[in-house]
């Protein structure tokens, strides 16, 4: 008898995402859920981030930004709102980051889940 590992649905992914996000464990989220071909999409012309595709490049995008954070004043991530293959959270950051100085980013973060993995993250701010 073969046992098949149950693929987590969008709700299960969102719940675990929330558990890690509340602890600010963003790289653990990437390790656990990001598909190899994940896409990370920021608004066109964003002064903070660009577009990245592939797990390694998305990781590099995050690490590069984190390396420029000089101070964290406040962080907030809402509970996820789940619909179909997507979930969204509100994220508020008040941080000091080179070379921009102190910035406040209020964004909606939208994630798409396929086969238990996050295949895209898109940020609206």
SEPABA-321224 format. One record per residue: residue number from 1; residue in one letter; y, x, z of N, C-alpha, C in turn. Coordinates in pm, 1 decimal. Example, Ala and Ser with C-alpha at 12.3 -4.5 7.8 and 13.67 -1.06 7.14 Angstrom:
REM SEPABA-321224
seq->1 type->A n.north->-569.0 n.east->1319.0 n.up->780.0 ca.north->-450.0 ca.east->1230.0 ca.up->780.0 c.north->-330.0 c.east->1320.0 c.up->780.0
seq->2 type->S n.north->-225.0 n.east->1285.0 n.up->708.0 ca.north->-106.0 ca.east->1367.0 ca.up->714.0 c.north->3.0 c.east->1290.0 c.up->787.0
END
This chain:
REM SEPABA-321224
seq->1 type->X n.north->-118.0 n.east->84.4 n.up->0.0 ca.north->0.0 ca.east->0.0 ca.up->0.0 c.north->124.3 c.east->88.9 c.up->0.0
seq->2 type->X n.north->210.3 n.east->67.4 n.up->-95.2 ca.north->334.6 ca.east->144.4 ca.up->-100.6 c.north->445.4 c.east->66.3 c.up->-33.3
seq->3 type->X n.north->526.1 n.east->138.9 n.up->37.1 ca.north->641.0 ca.east->75.2 ca.up->100.3 c.north->765.3 c.east->117.0 c.up->24.7
seq->4 type->X n.north->849.1 n.east->22.7 n.up->0.8 ca.north->974.4 ca.east->49.5 ca.up->-69.2 c.north->1088.1 c.east->43.7 c.up->30.9
seq->5 type->X n.north->1171.7 n.east->145.3 n.up->24.6 ca.north->1289.3 ca.east->147.1 ca.up->110.4 c.north->1385.8 c.east->40.3 c.up->58.6
seq->6 type->X n.north->1426.9 n.east->-47.4 n.up->145.9 ca.north->1519.1 ca.east->-152.9 ca.up->107.0 c.north->1655.9 c.east->-93.1 c.up->75.3
seq->7 type->X n.north->1706.9 n.east->-128.2 n.up->-41.3 ca.north->1839.8 ca.east->-82.0 ca.up->-81.2 c.north->1942.3 c.east->-167.4 c.up->-7.1
seq->8 type->X n.north->2036.4 n.east->-103.0 n.up->63.1 ca.north->2135.9 ca.east->-182.9 ca.up->135.5 c.north->2225.6 c.east->-259.6 c.up->38.9
seq->9 type->X n.north->2259.0 n.east->-381.7 n.up->77.3 ca.north->2350.6 ca.east->-462.5 ca.up->-1.3 c.north->2494.8 c.east->-426.6 c.up->30.5
seq->10 type->X n.north->2584.2 n.east->-493.2 n.up->-38.9 ca.north->2726.9 ca.east->-464.5 ca.up->-21.1 c.north->2770.1 c.east->-484.7 c.up->123.8
seq->11 type->X n.north->2723.6 n.east->-590.1 n.up->188.4 ca.north->2760.2 ca.east->-617.1 ca.up->328.3 c.north->2713.0 c.east->-503.7 c.up->418.7
seq->12 type->X n.north->2589.7 n.east->-456.5 n.up->398.3 ca.north->2537.2 ca.east->-348.2 ca.up->482.4 c.north->2615.1 c.east->-218.2 c.up->459.3
seq->13 type->X n.north->2645.9 n.east->-189.3 n.up->333.6 ca.north->2725.4 ca.east->-70.1 ca.up->303.7 c.north->2863.1 c.east->-82.8 c.up->369.2
seq->14 type->X n.north->2926.4 n.east->-199.8 n.up->355.0 ca.north->3059.9 ca.east->-222.0 ca.up->412.2 c.north->3057.9 c.east->-209.8 c.up->564.3
seq->15 type->X n.north->2954.9 n.east->-262.6 n.up->627.8 ca.north->2945.4 ca.east->-254.0 ca.up->774.1 c.north->2931.9 c.east->-110.1 c.up->821.3
seq->16 type->X n.north->2846.8 n.east->-32.5 n.up->753.7 ca.north->2829.7 ca.east->108.9 ca.up->790.6 c.north->2956.3 c.east->188.6 c.up->756.7
seq->17 type->X n.north->3018.1 n.east->158.4 n.up->642.9 ca.north->3145.7 ca.east->219.4 ca.up->604.7 c.north->3247.0 c.east->197.8 c.up->717.0
seq->18 type->X n.north->3256.8 n.east->73.7 n.up->765.2 ca.north->3352.3 ca.east->40.7 ca.up->870.5 c.north->3323.0 c.east->118.6 c.up->998.6
seq->19 type->X n.north->3195.8 n.east->127.2 n.up->1033.9 ca.north->3157.1 ca.east->202.3 ca.up->1153.9 c.north->3206.7 c.east->346.8 c.up->1144.2
seq->20 type->X n.north->3186.6 n.east->410.8 n.up->1028.5 ca.north->3230.1 ca.east->549.7 ca.up->1010.6 c.north->3381.3 c.east->560.5 c.up->995.2
seq->21 type->X n.north->3443.3 n.east->466.5 n.up->924.1 ca.north->3588.7 ca.east->470.6 ca.up->902.8 c.north->3663.3 c.east->458.9 c.up->1035.6
seq->22 type->X n.north->3613.8 n.east->377.5 n.up->1126.9 ca.north->3679.8 ca.east->362.2 ca.up->1256.7 c.north->3676.0 c.east->492.6 c.up->1336.7
seq->23 type->X n.north->3584.0 n.east->582.1 n.up->1300.7 ca.north->3574.9 ca.east->714.0 ca.up->1364.1 c.north->3640.3 c.east->822.4 c.up->1278.3
seq->24 type->X n.north->3707.0 n.east->782.0 n.up->1168.7 ca.north->3771.2 ca.east->875.5 ca.up->1074.8 c.north->3670.7 c.east->974.7 c.up->1015.3
seq->25 type->X n.north->3549.3 n.east->928.4 n.up->988.5 ca.north->3443.6 ca.east->1013.7 ca.up->932.6 c.north->3432.1 c.east->988.7 c.up->781.2
seq->26 type->X n.north->3537.8 n.east->1023.3 n.up->709.2 ca.north->3546.2 ca.east->993.7 ca.up->565.5 c.north->3449.7 c.east->1077.2 c.up->482.8
seq->27 type->X n.north->3429.1 n.east->1203.0 n.up->518.7 ca.north->3336.0 ca.east->1285.5 ca.up->441.2 c.north->3191.4 c.east->1241.6 c.up->467.1
seq->28 type->X n.north->3163.2 n.east->1189.7 n.up->586.4 ca.north->3030.2 ca.east->1134.7 ca.up->613.5 c.north->3005.8 c.east->1011.3 c.up->526.9
seq->29 type->X n.north->3109.3 n.east->929.0 n.up->506.0 ca.north->3097.6 ca.east->813.4 ca.up->416.3 c.north->3059.6 c.east->861.9 c.up->276.5
seq->30 type->X n.north->3129.4 n.east->966.0 n.up->229.5 ca.north->3098.0 ca.east->1020.2 ca.up->96.9 c.north->2953.3 c.east->1068.4 c.up->91.0
seq->31 type->X n.north->2911.5 n.east->1144.8 n.up->191.5 ca.north->2775.3 ca.east->1199.7 ca.up->193.5 c.north->2670.6 c.east->1088.6 c.up->192.0
seq->32 type->X n.north->2695.4 n.east->983.5 n.up->267.2 ca.north->2595.9 ca.east->878.5 ca.up->284.4 c.north->2591.2 c.east->780.0 c.up->167.5
seq->33 type->X n.north->2705.6 n.east->749.8 n.up->108.4 ca.north->2710.1 ca.east->637.7 ca.up->14.0 c.north->2757.5 c.east->666.8 c.up->-126.8
seq->34 type->X n.north->2830.6 n.east->775.5 n.up->-149.2 ca.north->2887.2 ca.east->795.2 ca.up->-282.7 c.north->2778.9 c.east->832.1 c.up->-383.8
seq->35 type->X n.north->2780.1 n.east->761.1 n.up->-497.4 ca.north->2689.5 ca.east->791.0 ca.up->-607.7 c.north->2731.2 c.east->923.3 c.up->-671.8
seq->36 type->X n.north->2637.1 n.east->987.6 n.up->-740.2 ca.north->2667.5 ca.east->1115.1 ca.up->-806.2 c.north->2780.7 c.east->1102.1 c.up->-907.4
seq->37 type->X n.north->2792.1 n.east->984.2 n.up->-970.4 ca.north->2893.9 ca.east->961.9 ca.up->-1073.8 c.north->3011.7 c.east->878.3 c.up->-1023.5
seq->38 type->X n.north->3037.4 n.east->880.1 n.up->-893.0 ca.north->3145.1 ca.east->800.7 ca.up->-833.1 c.north->3279.3 c.east->833.8 c.up->-897.6
seq->39 type->X n.north->3364.9 n.east->731.4 n.up->-906.2 ca.north->3501.2 ca.east->749.5 ca.up->-956.7 c.north->3599.0 c.east->720.6 c.up->-843.8
seq->40 type->X n.north->3706.0 n.east->800.1 n.up->-835.4 ca.north->3810.8 ca.east->782.0 ca.up->-736.1 c.north->3942.5 c.east->768.1 c.up->-811.4
seq->41 type->X n.north->4004.7 n.east->651.2 n.up->-798.8 ca.north->4118.6 ca.east->615.3 ca.up->-882.9 c.north->4240.2 c.east->584.2 c.up->-797.2
seq->42 type->X n.north->4347.1 n.east->660.1 n.up->-817.7 ca.north->4474.7 ca.east->633.8 ca.up->-751.6 c.north->4571.4 c.east->575.5 c.up->-853.6
seq->43 type->X n.north->4681.5 n.east->513.8 n.up->-806.7 ca.north->4778.5 ca.east->458.6 ca.up->-901.1 c.north->4831.4 c.east->565.5 c.up->-996.9
seq->44 type->X n.north->4856.7 n.east->526.2 n.up->-1118.9 ca.north->4913.5 ca.east->618.6 ca.up->-1218.0 c.north->5044.8 c.east->674.0 c.up->-1164.2
seq->45 type->X n.north->5063.2 n.east->802.8 n.up->-1176.9 ca.north->5187.2 ca.east->864.9 ca.up->-1131.5 c.north->5197.1 c.east->887.5 c.up->-982.7
seq->46 type->X n.north->5088.1 n.east->871.9 n.up->-908.9 ca.north->5091.5 ca.east->894.9 ca.up->-764.4 c.north->5132.2 c.east->1039.4 c.up->-735.6
seq->47 type->X n.north->5226.0 n.east->1059.4 n.up->-641.8 ca.north->5263.9 ca.east->1196.4 ca.up->-606.8 c.north->5162.4 c.east->1264.1 c.up->-514.0
seq->48 type->X n.north->5064.1 n.east->1189.0 n.up->-465.4 ca.north->4971.5 ca.east->1241.9 ca.up->-365.7 c.north->4834.2 c.east->1275.3 c.up->-422.3
seq->49 type->X n.north->4782.3 n.east->1189.2 n.up->-508.1 ca.north->4644.4 ca.east->1201.7 ca.up->-555.7 c.north->4638.4 c.east->1171.6 c.up->-704.1
seq->50 type->X n.north->4528.7 n.east->1212.7 n.up->-764.1 ca.north->4503.7 ca.east->1179.3 ca.up->-902.6 c.north->4370.4 c.east->1109.7 c.up->-917.1
seq->51 type->X n.north->4308.4 n.east->1131.7 n.up->-1030.3 ca.north->4179.7 ca.east->1072.5 ca.up->-1063.3 c.north->4071.8 c.east->1179.0 c.up->-1047.3
seq->52 type->X n.north->3959.1 n.east->1139.5 n.up->-995.4 ca.north->3845.5 ca.east->1231.6 ca.up->-986.3 c.north->3718.9 c.east->1154.3 c.up->-1020.0
seq->53 type->X n.north->3625.4 n.east->1223.3 n.up->-1083.4 ca.north->3497.8 ca.east->1161.5 ca.up->-1117.9 c.north->3385.9 c.east->1259.0 c.up->-1085.7
seq->54 type->X n.north->3281.3 n.east->1206.0 n.up->-1024.7 ca.north->3168.6 ca.east->1287.7 ca.up->-981.2 c.north->3182.3 c.east->1320.5 c.up->-833.6
seq->55 type->X n.north->3071.3 n.east->1317.9 n.up->-763.4 ca.north->3071.5 ca.east->1334.3 ca.up->-617.8 c.north->3140.7 c.east->1463.5 c.up->-574.0
seq->56 type->X n.north->3114.9 n.east->1574.9 n.up->-642.8 ca.north->3174.6 ca.east->1703.6 ca.up->-603.5 c.north->3325.9 c.east->1702.8 c.up->-624.2
seq->57 type->X n.north->3372.4 n.east->1647.7 n.up->-736.3 ca.north->3516.0 ca.east->1645.9 ca.up->-763.3 c.north->3589.6 c.east->1549.4 c.up->-670.1
seq->58 type->X n.north->3526.8 n.east->1437.0 n.up->-636.7 ca.north->3588.9 ca.east->1342.7 ca.up->-542.2 c.north->3599.0 c.east->1408.9 c.up->-405.1
seq->59 type->X n.north->3496.6 n.east->1483.0 n.up->-365.3 ca.north->3498.1 ca.east->1554.7 ca.up->-237.6 c.north->3611.6 c.east->1657.5 c.up->-237.3
seq->60 type->X n.north->3623.7 n.east->1731.7 n.up->-347.0 ca.north->3727.3 ca.east->1834.1 ca.up->-359.5 c.north->3866.3 c.east->1770.8 c.up->-349.4
seq->61 type->X n.north->3884.9 n.east->1655.2 n.up->-412.2 ca.north->4012.0 ca.east->1581.9 ca.up->-405.8 c.north->4047.6 c.east->1552.1 c.up->-260.4
seq->62 type->X n.north->3953.0 n.east->1501.4 n.up->-183.6 ca.north->3976.8 ca.east->1470.3 ca.up->-43.3 c.north->4001.8 c.east->1593.2 c.up->41.0
seq->63 type->X n.north->3921.1 n.east->1695.7 n.up->20.5 ca.north->3936.5 ca.east->1818.9 ca.up->99.2 c.north->4071.2 c.east->1884.6 c.up->73.2
seq->64 type->X n.north->4115.9 n.east->1881.5 n.up->-52.5 ca.north->4243.6 ca.east->1942.4 ca.up->-88.7 c.north->4357.7 c.east->1870.8 c.up->-15.7
seq->65 type->X n.north->4352.8 n.east->1737.1 n.up->-12.5 ca.north->4458.1 ca.east->1662.1 ca.up->55.7 c.north->4453.5 c.east->1687.3 c.up->206.3
seq->66 type->X n.north->4335.5 n.east->1680.4 n.up->265.1 ca.north->4321.3 ca.east->1700.5 ca.up->409.8 c.north->4373.9 c.east->1838.2 c.up->449.8
seq->67 type->X n.north->4354.5 n.east->1938.4 n.up->364.5 ca.north->4398.3 ca.east->2074.4 ca.up->396.9 c.north->4550.9 c.east->2084.3 c.up->406.5
seq->68 type->X n.north->4621.9 n.east->1987.5 n.up->348.9 ca.north->4768.8 ca.east->1990.8 ca.up->351.5 c.north->4828.9 c.east->1904.1 c.up->462.2
seq->69 type->X n.north->4746.3 n.east->1835.7 n.up->540.2 ca.north->4797.1 ca.east->1752.5 ca.up->649.6 c.north->4838.3 c.east->1842.4 c.up->765.9
seq->70 type->X n.north->4964.5 n.east->1829.5 n.up->804.9 ca.north->5017.3 ca.east->1910.0 ca.up->915.1 c.north->5016.9 c.east->1834.1 c.up->1047.5
seq->71 type->X n.north->5031.7 n.east->1702.2 n.up->1041.8 ca.north->5031.2 ca.east->1621.1 ca.up->1163.9 c.north->4988.1 c.east->1479.4 c.up->1129.9
seq->72 type->X n.north->4913.6 n.east->1419.2 n.up->1222.4 ca.north->4872.2 ca.east->1279.5 ca.up->1209.7 c.north->4945.0 c.east->1201.7 c.up->1318.0
seq->73 type->X n.north->5025.1 n.east->1103.6 n.up->1275.9 ca.north->5102.1 ca.east->1022.9 ca.up->1370.9 c.north->5028.5 c.east->893.6 c.up->1403.7
seq->74 type->X n.north->4969.0 n.east->829.3 n.up->1301.8 ca.north->4885.5 ca.east->712.4 ca.up->1327.0 c.north->4799.5 c.east->683.6 c.up->1204.3
seq->75 type->X n.north->4682.5 n.east->626.8 n.up->1231.7 ca.north->4588.2 ca.east->589.3 ca.up->1126.6 c.north->4528.9 c.east->454.4 c.up->1162.9
seq->76 type->X n.north->4506.1 n.east->371.7 n.up->1062.0 ca.north->4446.5 ca.east->240.1 ca.up->1084.2 c.north->4365.0 c.east->202.1 c.up->962.0
seq->77 type->X n.north->4245.1 n.east->149.2 n.up->985.6 ca.north->4162.9 ca.east->92.9 ca.up->878.8 c.north->4114.7 c.east->-43.7 c.up->924.9
seq->78 type->X n.north->4137.2 n.east->-145.3 n.up->841.9 ca.north->4096.7 ca.east->-281.8 ca.up->876.1 c.north->3946.3 c.east->-300.9 c.up->861.4
seq->79 type->X n.north->3898.6 n.east->-412.7 n.up->910.5 ca.north->3761.4 ca.east->-455.5 ca.up->885.1 c.north->3747.8 c.east->-482.6 c.up->735.2
seq->80 type->X n.north->3630.4 n.east->-459.8 n.up->677.1 ca.north->3614.0 ca.east->-484.7 ca.up->534.1 c.north->3605.6 c.east->-633.6 c.up->500.3
seq->81 type->X n.north->3659.2 n.east->-665.7 n.up->384.9 ca.north->3647.2 ca.east->-798.1 ca.up->324.1 c.north->3549.8 c.east->-783.2 c.up->208.9
seq->82 type->X n.north->3437.7 n.east->-856.4 n.up->211.7 ca.north->3329.2 ca.east->-838.7 ca.up->115.2 c.north->3322.4 c.east->-957.9 c.up->21.9
seq->83 type->X n.north->3306.2 n.east->-928.9 n.up->-108.6 ca.north->3285.3 ca.east->-1031.7 ca.up->-209.5 c.north->3201.4 c.east->-973.2 c.up->-322.5
seq->84 type->X n.north->3084.8 n.east->-1029.3 n.up->-343.3 ca.north->2997.5 ca.east->-980.6 ca.up->-450.3 c.north->2963.6 c.east->-834.8 c.up->-431.9
seq->85 type->X n.north->2987.3 n.east->-754.1 n.up->-536.3 ca.north->2957.1 ca.east->-611.1 ca.up->-531.9 c.north->3075.5 c.east->-528.1 c.up->-485.1
seq->86 type->X n.north->3176.5 n.east->-591.8 n.up->-428.3 ca.north->3296.8 ca.east->-520.3 ca.up->-387.0 c.north->3328.7 c.east->-545.7 c.up->-240.5
seq->87 type->X n.north->3397.9 n.east->-448.4 n.up->-180.3 ca.north->3461.4 ca.east->-472.1 ca.up->-50.9 c.north->3594.0 c.east->-398.0 c.up->-49.8
seq->88 type->X n.north->3685.5 n.east->-449.9 n.up->31.2 ca.north->3818.8 ca.east->-391.8 ca.up->39.8 c.north->3857.4 c.east->-377.3 c.up->185.6
seq->89 type->X n.north->3938.8 n.east->-274.1 n.up->211.9 ca.north->3997.1 ca.east->-253.9 ca.up->344.0 c.north->4144.8 c.east->-222.1 c.up->326.7
seq->90 type->X n.north->4221.3 n.east->-251.5 n.up->430.6 ca.north->4360.4 ca.east->-208.9 ca.up->437.3 c.north->4361.8 c.east->-77.6 c.up->513.9
seq->91 type->X n.north->4436.0 n.east->19.2 n.up->462.7 ca.north->4446.2 ca.east->150.5 ca.up->527.5 c.north->4592.9 c.east->185.0 c.up->542.7
seq->92 type->X n.north->4631.2 n.east->221.2 n.up->664.9 ca.north->4768.7 ca.east->264.2 ca.up->692.5 c.north->4764.0 c.east->404.6 c.up->749.5
seq->93 type->X n.north->4842.8 n.east->493.4 n.up->688.9 ca.north->4850.2 ca.east->631.8 ca.up->733.9 c.north->4996.6 c.east->668.3 c.up->755.5
seq->94 type->X n.north->5025.0 n.east->727.6 n.up->868.4 ca.north->5155.8 ca.east->787.1 ca.up->897.6 c.north->5124.3 c.east->932.4 c.up->929.1
seq->95 type->X n.north->5152.6 n.east->1019.2 n.up->830.9 ca.north->5112.4 ca.east->1159.3 ca.up->841.5 c.north->5224.0 c.east->1249.7 c.up->790.1
seq->96 type->X n.north->5219.3 n.east->1373.5 n.up->832.6 ca.north->5305.5 ca.east->1477.2 ca.up->775.9 c.north->5216.0 c.east->1565.1 c.up->689.9
seq->97 type->X n.north->5254.0 n.east->1575.7 n.up->561.5 ca.north->5170.0 ca.east->1646.3 ca.up->465.2 c.north->5255.9 c.east->1732.6 c.up->373.1
seq->98 type->X n.north->5213.2 n.east->1858.4 n.up->353.8 ca.north->5282.7 ca.east->1946.8 ca.up->260.8 c.north->5262.2 c.east->1897.3 c.up->119.2
seq->99 type->X n.north->5356.1 n.east->1901.1 n.up->30.8 ca.north->5496.8 ca.east->1938.7 ca.up->49.2 c.north->5587.1 c.east->1817.1 c.up->68.9
seq->100 type->X n.north->5529.4 n.east->1701.8 n.up->101.7 ca.north->5604.3 ca.east->1575.7 ca.up->103.6 c.north->5675.5 c.east->1547.0 c.up->235.0
seq->101 type->X n.north->5638.4 n.east->1615.3 n.up->342.9 ca.north->5693.4 ca.east->1582.8 ca.up->474.0 c.north->5619.9 c.east->1463.2 c.up->532.5
seq->102 type->X n.north->5689.2 n.east->1389.9 n.up->617.7 ca.north->5627.4 ca.east->1274.0 ca.up->681.9 c.north->5627.6 c.east->1156.5 c.up->585.0
seq->103 type->X n.north->5510.5 n.east->1098.4 n.up->565.5 ca.north->5496.1 ca.east->985.2 ca.up->473.5 c.north->5417.8 c.east->873.7 c.up->541.2
seq->104 type->X n.north->5445.0 n.east->753.1 n.up->498.1 ca.north->5367.0 ca.east->637.0 ca.up->538.5 c.north->5304.5 c.east->579.1 c.up->412.0
seq->105 type->X n.north->5173.6 n.east->567.2 n.up->412.5 ca.north->5102.4 ca.east->506.0 ca.up->300.8 c.north->5033.9 c.east->381.0 c.up->353.4
seq->106 type->X n.north->5068.3 n.east->266.5 n.up->295.5 ca.north->5001.4 ca.east->139.5 ca.up->325.6 c.north->4930.3 c.east->100.2 c.up->197.6
seq->107 type->X n.north->4798.7 n.east->94.2 n.up->203.9 ca.north->4722.7 ca.east->72.8 ca.up->81.6 c.north->4608.9 c.east->-25.5 c.up->100.3
seq->108 type->X n.north->4564.0 n.east->-77.8 n.up->-12.3 ca.north->4438.1 ca.east->-150.5 ca.up->-19.1 c.north->4339.9 c.east->-56.5 c.up->-86.7
seq->109 type->X n.north->4224.7 n.east->-40.5 n.up->-26.5 ca.north->4119.6 ca.east->45.1 ca.up->-80.7 c.north->4004.8 c.east->-46.3 c.up->-123.7
seq->110 type->X n.north->3972.3 n.east->-42.5 n.up->-252.8 ca.north->3870.4 ca.east->-129.3 ca.up->-310.8 c.north->3749.4 c.east->-45.8 c.up->-350.8
seq->111 type->X n.north->3632.5 n.east->-87.4 n.up->-306.1 ca.north->3508.1 ca.east->-15.9 ca.up->-333.4 c.north->3411.5 c.east->-105.5 c.up->-410.3
seq->112 type->X n.north->3342.6 n.east->-45.0 n.up->-506.1 ca.north->3237.7 ca.east->-115.8 ca.up->-579.8 c.north->3103.4 c.east->-56.0 c.up->-542.1
seq->113 type->X n.north->3006.9 n.east->-142.9 n.up->-511.7 ca.north->2873.9 ca.east->-101.1 ca.up->-467.8 c.north->2771.0 c.east->-143.8 c.up->-571.8
seq->114 type->X n.north->2685.6 n.east->-49.9 n.up->-610.6 ca.north->2572.5 ca.east->-77.4 ca.up->-700.7 c.north->2449.7 c.east->-6.3 c.up->-644.5
seq->115 type->X n.north->2339.4 n.east->-79.9 n.up->-631.8 ca.north->2213.5 ca.east->-21.7 ca.up->-584.6 c.north->2230.5 c.east->54.6 c.up->-453.4
seq->116 type->X n.north->2311.3 n.east->0.0 n.up->-362.8 ca.north->2328.1 ca.east->59.5 ca.up->-230.3 c.north->2419.9 c.east->179.3 c.up->-225.1
seq->117 type->X n.north->2486.4 n.east->210.6 n.up->-337.0 ca.north->2577.0 ca.east->325.3 ca.up->-341.1 c.north->2716.0 c.east->281.4 c.up->-385.2
seq->118 type->X n.north->2817.0 n.east->354.0 n.up->-337.0 ca.north->2954.4 ca.east->330.7 ca.up->-381.7 c.north->2972.0 c.east->403.8 c.up->-514.2
seq->119 type->X n.north->3006.0 n.east->327.0 n.up->-618.9 ca.north->3022.2 ca.east->385.2 ca.up->-752.5 c.north->3169.5 c.east->402.1 c.up->-790.0
seq->120 type->X n.north->3258.6 n.east->333.6 n.up->-717.8 ca.north->3400.9 ca.east->355.8 ca.up->-741.4 c.north->3482.3 c.east->319.8 c.up->-617.9
seq->121 type->X n.north->3591.8 n.east->393.8 n.up->-603.5 ca.north->3692.1 ca.east->363.0 ca.up->-502.2 c.north->3825.0 c.east->363.0 c.up->-575.9
seq->122 type->X n.north->3903.9 n.east->259.7 n.up->-548.5 ca.north->4034.3 ca.east->249.2 ca.up->-613.6 c.north->4137.9 c.east->216.2 c.up->-506.8
seq->123 type->X n.north->4252.0 n.east->284.4 n.up->-516.6 ca.north->4354.9 ca.east->272.6 ca.up->-414.8 c.north->4479.5 c.east->207.9 c.up->-474.0
seq->124 type->X n.north->4534.6 n.east->112.8 n.up->-401.9 ca.north->4655.5 ca.east->42.7 ca.up->-444.0 c.north->4761.5 c.east->64.7 c.up->-337.2
seq->125 type->X n.north->4870.2 n.east->130.2 n.up->-374.6 ca.north->4981.0 ca.east->155.3 ca.up->-281.0 c.north->5109.4 c.east->175.1 c.up->-358.9
END
